[in-house]
Amino acid sequence: MIKKIKFVDLNKINKPFKKKYFKFLKEIYEKNSFIKSKYNKMLEKKISKIFKSKFCLTINSGTDALIVAIKALGLKKGDEILTTSNTWISSAYAISLNDCKPVFVDIDDKYFQMNEKLLSKKLTKKTKAIIVTHLYGNPCEMTHICKFAKKNNLFIIEDIAQAHLAKYKNKIVGNFGDIGCMSFYPSKNLGSIGDGGAIITNSKKMIFKCTQIANYGSTNFKDKDHKVVGYNSRMDEVQAAFLNLKIKSLKKNNDLRKDLAKVYNKKCDTMGIKRILERPNSENVYHLYPIIVKKRNLLLKKLKEKNIETQIHYEIPIHLQKVYKKFKNSNLKVTNDISKKILSLPFYPGITKNQIEYLFKVIGRNKKLI
């Protein structure tokens, strides 16, 4: 009998690393090396190798990675950055906290990513960069975006928080633009046991700037003469040690997610449920599994009654939230429509066949809502 289906079962996902991790914790505790020490250095090397990027900087969070990345580009007050509203608010906050202006571009209704065909309509003389968020694990159309950015002399920041090792045309996302930013929030494909993030880049100049900004304006902890205004945004060893263990399983867990998605895809297609399509010439790593249904809130309620946890990504688009109310009249038709219908199903490596069968059985009983 199915008692409860969690949205994501972190106990099951993290269990294989527990025993060895506790040994690492003991070592960290006894050596008093708590911040940016041995395990951070090891992790930065591993990330660079696995993500095929020349440089990596571990950082406090995915949000901080975006803030530092924009700061490193040297943008000025009032500069505009193209981004999307159908995502977590971090991207817009990073823009605002750098005294820049977010300009929201609508998404497409096929892949739920930035609609690259609409970029030119949002371009102004003040446009200086694009934040490309590869949402749900599904890559954006980077060929068009890169050509557009090059033509208009724009920086590209890639937000790969939900797309660890996703590929577009056989190239790992995060390597197309100037900087790639990732999050290791616990539920991510590569999740820590707290906050954590990283920046990747192929530019020596850019990694130098990011390192300065993230460490009080200096690349050296012992440097008493700080060169620029910076932040305190460093990853602690507690998170780095855990991620050093977990990163070894990232490719394997992504493969499990892809296999799981095949099962979900088949069931959705059989039942006539709208889902995200996989972009041609790309590799989706399925961080989340959202579906589009007619009566989302009612279906969510029915699933909750059967102890099935779901989430909404994202219920209130950024431009409709109070903090960004001045953007409420932005022409984002698809974003507005999808926000009322999108529902993320329980989806993670380790969910059982019986749980999946029960999940879709309950959905099937409420077919009139889909």
C-alpha atoms as one frame of an Amber mdcrd trajectory, in Angstrom:
protein
   0.000   0.000   0.000   1.310   3.467  -0.922   1.274   5.647   2.212   2.854
   8.791   0.827   4.731   9.940  -2.249   7.189  12.719  -1.475   7.923  15.345
  -4.082  11.585  14.457  -3.647  13.044  11.997  -1.135  16.398  13.446  -0.104
  16.976  10.724   2.493  16.903   8.118  -0.252  19.031  10.202  -2.619  21.707
  11.074  -0.036  21.875   7.798   1.890  24.773   6.285  -0.136  27.077   9.139
   0.912  26.292   9.226   4.640  28.963   6.918   6.081  31.936   8.399   4.239
  30.670  11.934   4.670  30.605  11.628   8.452  34.302  10.701   8.337  34.974
  13.853   6.343  33.049  15.893   8.911  35.196  14.535  11.715  38.344  15.485
   9.817  37.046  19.008   9.114  36.070  19.457  12.753  39.425  18.289  14.112
  41.532  20.306  11.654  39.448  23.467  12.086  39.510  24.019   8.328  35.977
  25.235   7.796  35.995  27.610   4.807  37.493  27.376   1.285  40.083  24.775
   2.190  40.951  21.266   0.957  37.506  20.117  -0.148  36.678  23.366  -1.929
  39.852  23.125  -3.978  39.115  19.499  -4.815  35.538  20.326  -5.794  36.551
  23.204  -8.061  38.891  20.879  -9.961  36.221  18.184 -10.270  33.583  20.619
 -11.501  35.968  22.045 -14.108  36.778  18.555 -15.344  33.227  17.175 -15.409
  31.625  20.327 -16.820  34.486  20.752 -19.314  35.151  24.314 -18.253  38.621
  25.807 -17.738  37.877  27.519 -14.431  35.547  27.098 -11.463  34.865  29.069
  -8.304  32.787  27.566  -5.493  30.529  30.086  -3.836  27.878  30.508  -1.147
  24.769  29.942  -3.293  23.341  29.994  -6.785  21.906  33.442  -6.126  25.321
  34.758  -5.092  26.823  33.195  -8.216  24.482  35.328 -10.346  25.140  38.471
  -8.297  28.915  38.032  -8.518  28.761  37.159 -12.227  26.883  40.354 -13.126
  29.200  42.420 -10.918  32.229  40.907 -12.685  30.920  42.046 -16.070  31.274
  45.656 -14.940  27.775  46.747 -15.925  26.607  50.219 -14.963  23.517  51.520
 -13.196  20.487  51.376 -15.470  21.947  48.817 -17.887  19.328  46.340 -19.067
  19.599  42.561 -18.875  17.243  40.310 -20.828  15.861  37.434 -18.769  12.694
  35.396 -18.176   9.914  35.730 -15.632   9.042  32.036 -15.450  11.832  31.099
 -13.049  12.919  31.511  -9.443  13.314  35.144  -8.433  17.101  34.933  -7.948
  17.883  35.992 -11.503  15.866  39.208 -11.218  17.243  39.930  -7.742  20.807
  39.527  -9.000  20.071  42.090 -11.690  18.411  44.559  -9.318  21.097  44.231
  -6.652  23.620  45.294  -9.291  21.520  48.419 -10.025  20.604  47.060 -13.441
  17.147  46.607 -14.935  15.556  43.226 -15.725  13.754  43.079 -19.066  11.485
  40.056 -19.282  11.279  37.967 -22.438   8.405  35.515 -22.895   8.924  31.755
 -23.079   7.773  29.319 -25.759   4.946  26.842 -25.120   6.874  23.817 -26.345
  10.053  23.720 -24.265   9.073  26.367 -21.641  12.371  28.201 -22.211  13.260
  31.747 -23.272  11.748  32.349 -26.695  14.855  33.318 -28.627  12.738  34.721
 -31.481  11.486  37.492 -29.191  14.890  38.799 -28.083  15.102  41.431 -30.825
  11.778  42.944 -29.719  13.202  43.643 -26.242  16.531  45.042 -27.412  17.336
  48.697 -26.660  20.462  50.827 -26.557  20.702  50.027 -22.850  20.702  46.241
 -23.302  24.061  44.866 -22.180  23.524  41.195 -21.300  21.269  38.156 -21.348
  20.654  35.761 -18.476  19.785  32.447 -20.097  18.084  30.102 -17.633  18.075
  26.463 -18.714  14.944  25.637 -16.739  13.734  22.198 -15.599  16.909  20.605
 -17.032  15.973  21.506 -20.607  18.549  23.559 -22.598  17.671  26.788 -24.384
  18.264  27.343 -28.092  21.839  28.541 -27.789  22.739  28.837 -31.485  20.318
  31.728 -32.033  21.002  33.291 -28.631  24.779  33.288 -29.132  24.478  34.790
 -32.626  22.131  37.467 -31.313  24.469  38.290 -28.428  27.521  38.474 -30.685
  25.747  40.694 -33.216  24.632  43.121 -30.506  27.757  42.922 -28.334  25.941
  41.428 -25.348  27.315  39.357 -22.480  25.725  35.963 -21.797  25.280  34.588
 -18.284  23.950  31.038 -18.202  21.918  29.956 -15.189  22.421  26.185 -15.039
  21.040  25.688 -11.528  18.504  23.174 -12.865  20.599  21.846 -15.735  23.725
  20.178 -14.375  25.447  18.542 -17.385  22.554  19.202 -19.757  23.799  19.540
 -23.336  22.935  21.513 -26.437  24.479  20.205 -29.660  26.732  17.965 -27.573
  28.139  20.892 -25.569  27.521  21.176 -21.835  25.428  24.229 -20.992  27.258
  26.853 -18.985  30.044  26.931 -21.563  28.270  28.900 -24.287  28.366  32.315
 -22.664  30.806  34.390 -20.638  29.891  32.855 -17.279  27.859  29.872 -16.075
  26.182  29.951 -12.655  24.972  26.916 -10.762  23.206  26.149  -7.516  23.680
  23.159  -5.242  20.437  23.656  -3.328  19.620  20.245  -1.739  16.991  19.193
  -4.287  19.129  19.974  -7.363  20.555  17.189  -9.542  23.803  17.832  -7.708
  22.510  18.944  -4.329  24.360  19.752  -1.126  22.984  19.582   2.414  22.541
  23.341   2.599  23.174  26.294   0.339  25.977  26.224  -2.174  26.817  27.342
  -5.681  29.559  27.732  -8.246  30.685  29.810 -11.197  32.288  28.307 -14.268
  33.993  30.158 -17.104  36.610  29.707 -19.782  37.986  33.195 -19.188  40.966
  33.657 -16.881  40.152  37.337 -16.575  36.556  36.605 -15.574  37.415  33.992
 -12.933  39.951  36.428 -11.430  37.286  39.130 -11.155  34.714  36.722  -9.695
  37.231  35.420  -7.137  38.003  38.968  -6.015  34.368  39.969  -5.716  33.364
  36.823  -3.805  36.203  37.191  -1.299  36.008  40.732   0.103  37.680  42.155
  -2.997  40.837  40.054  -2.833  41.987  36.752  -4.327  44.116  35.991  -1.288
  42.657  35.446   2.183  45.809  36.868   3.789  45.891  40.010   1.638  45.356
  43.059   3.846  45.169  45.457   0.888  41.806  44.817  -0.791  41.610  45.931
  -4.416  37.873  46.216  -5.191  34.564  46.299  -3.329  33.514  42.695  -2.807
  31.257  40.352  -0.867  31.700  37.515   1.560  30.422  34.652  -0.569  32.461
  31.532   0.044  31.491  27.880   0.265  32.205  26.180   3.584  34.003  22.844
   3.793  30.913  21.090   5.175  29.123  21.548   1.847  32.219  21.044  -0.308
  33.046  17.721   1.341  29.559  16.367   0.692  29.550  17.569  -2.923  32.947
  15.945  -3.505  31.285  12.614  -2.782  28.035  13.253  -4.606  29.502  14.660
  -7.812  30.901  11.222  -8.628  27.321   9.999  -9.074  26.000  12.989 -11.035
  26.190  11.376 -14.482  24.680   8.147 -13.166  21.832   9.981 -11.441  21.177
  12.047 -14.562  20.886   8.809 -16.531  18.384   7.530 -13.975  16.376  10.737
 -14.404  16.364  10.302 -18.198  15.165   6.701 -17.876  12.508   7.819 -15.427
  11.407  10.561 -17.818  10.820   7.982 -20.549   8.316   6.256 -18.267   6.600
   9.528 -17.389   6.592  10.656 -21.030   4.888   7.473 -22.160   2.226   7.715
 -19.488   1.584  11.407 -20.184   1.319  10.822 -23.930  -1.041   7.887 -23.417
  -3.263   9.986 -21.150  -3.110  13.112 -23.316  -1.273  15.199 -20.722   0.746
  18.129 -22.040   4.398  17.974 -20.999   7.693  19.643 -21.820   9.170  18.417
 -25.080  12.869  17.710 -25.422  14.555  20.148 -27.769  16.174  18.547 -30.849
  19.976  18.221 -30.643  19.862  18.595 -26.887  20.091  16.506 -23.736  17.556
  17.212 -21.003  18.677  16.165 -17.509  15.139  16.403 -16.093  15.620  18.286
 -12.852  11.836  18.570 -12.591   8.902  17.003 -14.377   6.187  19.639 -14.934
   2.902  18.990 -16.712   0.321  21.451 -18.040  -3.263  20.802 -16.957  -6.531
  22.704 -17.331  -7.543  22.760 -13.667  -4.212  22.733 -11.869  -5.325  23.744
  -8.391  -8.080  21.137  -8.302  -5.739  18.375  -9.448  -3.146  19.456  -6.877
  -5.827  19.204  -4.191  -6.907  15.725  -5.347  -3.306  14.491  -5.326  -2.713
  15.976  -1.883  -5.774  14.121  -0.566  -4.051  10.919  -1.670  -0.785  11.921
   0.080   0.979  12.773  -3.169   3.218  15.836  -2.898   3.453  18.198  -5.859
   4.875  21.679  -6.370   4.314  24.585  -8.749   7.222  25.982 -10.761   6.262
  28.822 -10.842   2.900  29.935  -9.487   3.505  33.683  -9.615   5.834  34.822
 -12.418   8.428  37.355 -11.299   6.808  40.259 -13.161   3.533  39.687 -11.265
   5.080  39.626  -7.802   4.747  42.705  -5.592   8.449  43.477  -5.585   8.377
  43.832  -9.400   4.880  45.260  -9.771   6.117  47.965 -12.167   6.629  45.190
 -14.736   3.132  43.728 -14.373   2.036  44.948 -17.800   4.884  43.162 -19.576
   3.663  41.334 -22.665   4.308  37.749 -21.480   1.300  35.811 -22.732   2.749
  32.296 -22.570   4.353  32.883 -19.176   1.075  34.166 -17.725  -0.917  31.281
 -19.170   1.451  28.513 -18.098   1.718  29.849 -14.538  -1.971  29.002 -14.051
  -1.677  25.475 -15.434   1.769  24.127 -14.573   2.247  21.416 -11.961   5.465
  19.580 -11.087   5.022  15.889 -10.282   7.059  13.838  -7.782  10.204  12.928
  -9.696  13.593  11.760  -8.421  16.032   8.838  -8.670  14.688   6.206  -6.306
  10.957   6.721  -6.762   9.516   3.219  -7.111   7.564   1.641  -9.941   4.582
   1.155  -7.609   4.660   4.825  -6.621   4.703   5.896 -10.267   1.806   3.575
 -11.097  -0.193   4.926  -8.164   0.603   8.537  -9.093  -0.713   8.191 -12.627
  -3.633   6.057 -11.472  -4.798   8.927  -9.273  -4.274  11.400 -12.123  -6.257
   9.095 -14.421  -9.176   9.104 -11.992  -9.275  12.872 -12.364  -8.944  12.988
 -16.135 -11.531  15.753 -16.453  -9.034  18.072 -14.708  -6.245  17.520 -17.241
